[in-house]
Amino acid sequence: MKKLLFILLLHFLFVEISYAQSIKGYVKNTDDETLTGAVISIENTYRTTISDSKGIFEFKNLKPGNYVLITKFIGYETKRTKINFQE
C-alpha cells in the first residue's frame, strides 16, 4: 500500500433547489493526479458516490451540519475528512 495519503480537495457549491444544498469536490493524489473511481461516503449514513473521470464527486440535498467524508481508492490509505457544512 502506498504510504502517501491522497489529498481530498473540497469546493463547496451552494445550490438553492428547494432549500437543497450540496458538497462538491474532487479527489487527487499527492502527485496532483486525479483519481477516477474513488469511493466517497458520508460517515454514519448510506450516502456514497464515486468520483468521475476528472476526479469530481458531489453529494446533493444535504442539511447544514458536521460531516465526515471517508474516501477510499485501491492501493491508497483511507482518508477521513471533517467538514463543517454551513448554509
N, C-alpha and C positions, 0 to 999 in steps of 0.2 A: 504494500500500500504506500502511496506517495506520502511523504512526511509533510509537505506543504499543504496547508488548507486552501481551498479555493475561496475566492472572495465573492461575497454576495453584495452587490451594489443595489440599493433600493432608490427608486424615484417614486415619489408619492404623486398619484394622479387623483385629484378630487373631482368626481363627476356627480352632478346632481341629476339623477334619474329616479324619480320617486324617492327622494332622500337617500338614494343608494350611493355608496362610496366604494372606491377600490384601491387596492395596493398593486402597483405595477412596478416591475423591476427587471433586472437581467442578471445572469449568472456568468461570471468569468473566473478563470483560474489565475494564479499568481503571475503567469506569463502573459496576461491580458488577452487570453484566447477565450472566446465564448464557448459555453458548454451546452450543446444541444442535447435534449433528453434528460436534463437534471430533474429530479423529482422534488418538488417543494410542497410542504404540507404545513398546516397550522396546528400547533400542538394542542392536544385535548379536543380536537374536532375531527370531523370526517372530511374536511376541506383539503383537497390535494389537487395539484396541477403539475404539468410538465413543461419545461422551457422549450421554446420553438427553435427553429434553425438559426436564429440570431441570439439565442440565449434568453429571450424575453418570456416573462410569465406575468399573469395577472390573477388576482382574486377580486371578484366583484361582490357587491351587496354586503359590505361589512359595516358593522356598527363601530363607532369610535371606542377605543379601549386599548388595553395592552395585549399584545400577541407575541408568540414565539414562533418564528418560522424555522422549520427544520428542512435543510437542503441536503439531498443525497445524490451521489454520482459514482458510478462504478470506478474503483481504483483510487478514490479520494476519501478522506475522512469526512464524516458527517459534520455539518456546520449548523449551529444553533444561533439565531439572530433575534434579539429582543427588539420589538417595535412598539413605540407609543404612538398609536394612530389617533389623530385628532381631527375634528371637523374643519 
